[in-house]
Amino acid sequence: MAVITVNDIPGGTQAQYEQIADKVTGGRGLVRGRSDWPVPGLISHAAGPTPTGWFVCDVWESEEAWQRFADILVPYAQEVGMPEFELKVYPAFNVVTE
C-alpha cells in the first residue's frame, strides 16, 4: 500500500536540504527525477520553506520502500546538521501521478 510521508522540520534550511540532496545523488546536486533516488519506490516528492523551517512530503509505493530510503537519509541529515524532525506516515487512499 502506498504511503505519504510528511516531514515538518522547524529550523531546517534550504541549504541543508541541498546538501542532503547532493549526498543522495552522489554529488549530482538536486534530485530531479525518481531515478535519482538511491532506492526504488518513490512516487512523488515535494519540498519547500515554511515560516519556521523546511517541509518535505513524499509518496512512496510502500512503507518498506520509505524505510529503505530513511536508512540512507537519516545519517546524511545528521551529517549536515539538519534539526531532528518528527516524521509522520499516512496510508495513501488515492494517488494521482498524471
C-alpha positions in Angstrom: 0.0 0.0 0.0 1.3 3.5 -0.9 2.2 5.8 2.0 2.5 9.6 2.3 5.5 10.8 4.4 5.3 14.2 5.9 8.4 15.9 7.4 7.9 19.3 9.0 11.4 20.4 10.1 11.4 23.5 12.3 14.8 25.2 11.9 15.7 23.2 8.7 17.1 25.2 5.8 17.2 25.1 2.1 21.0 24.9 2.3 20.8 21.8 4.4 18.2 20.2 2.1 20.5 20.9 -0.9 23.5 19.3 0.9 21.5 16.2 1.7 20.2 16.0 -1.9 23.8 16.3 -3.2 24.7 13.3 -1.0 21.6 11.3 -2.1 22.5 11.8 -5.7 26.2 11.0 -5.3 27.3 14.6 -5.9 25.0 15.5 -8.8 23.0 18.2 -6.9 19.3 18.3 -6.5 17.2 15.3 -7.2 15.4 15.9 -10.5 13.7 12.5 -11.1 12.6 9.3 -9.4 15.6 7.6 -10.9 17.9 9.9 -8.9 16.8 8.2 -5.7 19.2 5.6 -4.3 16.3 3.1 -3.7 13.3 2.3 -5.8 9.7 3.0 -4.7 9.4 6.8 -4.8 6.2 8.0 -6.5 6.5 11.8 -5.8 8.5 14.3 -3.8 8.0 17.9 -2.9 10.0 20.2 -0.6 9.9 23.9 0.3 10.3 26.5 3.0 7.8 27.1 5.8 7.6 30.1 8.1 9.6 28.2 10.7 11.9 25.9 8.7 11.6 23.3 5.9 8.9 20.9 4.8 9.2 17.6 2.7 6.3 15.5 1.5 6.8 12.2 -0.4 4.6 9.5 -1.7 6.2 6.0 -1.6 5.0 2.7 -3.0 5.1 1.2 0.4 6.3 1.9 4.0 9.1 -0.6 3.4 10.4 1.4 0.4 10.3 4.6 2.5 12.2 2.8 5.3 15.0 1.7 2.8 15.4 5.4 1.9 15.2 6.6 5.5 18.1 4.3 6.4 20.2 6.3 3.9 18.6 9.7 4.6 18.9 9.9 8.4 22.7 9.7 8.5 23.0 12.4 5.8 20.6 14.6 7.7 22.6 14.3 10.9 25.8 14.9 9.0 24.7 18.3 7.7 23.2 19.3 11.0 19.5 19.2 10.0 17.4 19.5 13.1 15.6 16.4 14.3 12.1 16.1 12.9 9.0 14.1 13.6 8.2 12.0 10.6 4.5 11.3 10.0 3.5 8.4 7.8 -0.1 8.1 6.5 -1.7 5.4 4.3 -2.5 6.8 0.8 -6.1 6.4 -0.2 -5.7 7.9 -3.7 -2.6 8.7 -5.7 -2.7 10.5 -9.0 0.6 10.7 -11.0 -0.5 12.1 -14.4 
